[in-house]
Amino acid sequence: MAGYFRKTTVSTDGIGKLKYSADYADLQAAFDDLVSGDTLFVNSDYTLTNTVNLSVPDVNVLGKGSTIRPSTNGSPSPLIRIKNTNTQKTIYDILISGIKFKNASGTSDGNGNGTAIEIVDQYPNPNDGWVWHMKLEDLNISNFAKGVLLEGAFDVVINNCNISQNEIGLRCETLNTNRTAGQIKLFGGFFIHNRYHISIDGASGTEFDDISLFGVTMGHQREGVSGGAIGIYVGKSTGGLFLLGNHLEDLASGIYEASGVFVATASIFGSKLLEISGSGVDTNDGSGLGSLSLIGNSFHASEGGGVLYKTPYTTQGVLIGGNLRSSGNVEPPIGILEHSPTDNKSAFRLPTYSDSTRPSAGSMPVGSLIRNSSSNKLNVSDGSNWRDADGNIV
């Protein structure tokens, strides 16, 4: 291993070397000298007048408190772009770690423009190549219109980053209908004071794959902007949203699904949802949700009440259990709901319909159980008819 981390500006013998950005004329020159296996230590602060592009697979870009900022508010944008090219159509195994991305000096908090980091697949036809297996770690990104922008990238890990004071903290897009993008994984870190902490959107007709959050702290509104912050805004149909052990606080909605969008699976486990003014999970009328699972969460609405979830009748499966809810919460209008009465023993509320509002028994799986408010009795579907507890058709 002798010489593996030898300081040099030339990589030889096929062995990656450690390089220092201050040894080059500018940051772009340092990036241009990287070859696969190299590690670049960013050992200087940079104020950029042009976007710095990185198109080399299997490299590390490391900093320890160094700062990169634009020369003016939002220009250039992005500051760093990771992309594939005509000659390098597949980009993979890139690590960006330990760098601060701030807007221009003098730009007040919450008024920043532009994008800090963009990871983009410029050739989204699967036969052309891929942009995948990227890792952003221990970054501090603040005061941009978009903190991180992913366009068509797969398998991106965002680990222990502080992303704050942006209009959108993390923007996930698919721009081409040839394929989806996704498999985005977030571990720890903070999304604070963004208007949209995570936004999933893109061109018409495109779809997005899974996004997962583990132990992430997320909350509060961007300064100077009204309307309430959104945890995860879903503007395009998405395969799955999975949240485990997260802390979501002071939000209008934890997950907000735009009208006309279909989400295959939304699951929240062992998380805290505090001071939610609207809904923990909010799907608009006309939207679709394949399944919703809310297990072992602590939910506290803001003053005036909120609901743990609000789903359309098109939801195919709802599993709710083991959740702690504050006493002032408005109960969701549909679905099985776990409730704790004064004796602290759990009970489940069945969905309630009248004779005129209940769905046809044939549209429900055999054994589906509802409460009929017209007769004040339980009805069960036999696959063709609604029947009462004695088996009579009702």
Secondary structure, 3 states (H helix, E strand, C coil): CCCCCCECCCCCCCCCCEEEHHHCCCHHHHHHCCCCCCEEEECCCEEECCCEEECCCCEEEEEEEEEEEECECCECCCCEEEECCCCCCCEEEEEEEEEEEECCCCCCCCCCCCEEEEEECCCCCCCCCCEEEEEEECCEEECCCEEEEEECCEEEEEECCEEECCCEEEEEEECCCCCCEEEEEEECCEEECCCEEEEEEECCCCCECCEEEECCEEECCCCCCCCCCEEEEECCCEEEEEEECCEEEEEEEEEEECCCCEEEEEEEECCEEEEEEEEEEEECCCCEEEEEEEECCEEEECCCCCEEEECCCCCCEEEEECCEECCCCCCCCCCCEEECCCCCCCEEECCEECCCCCCCHHHCCCCCEEEECCCCEEEEECCCCEECCCCCEC
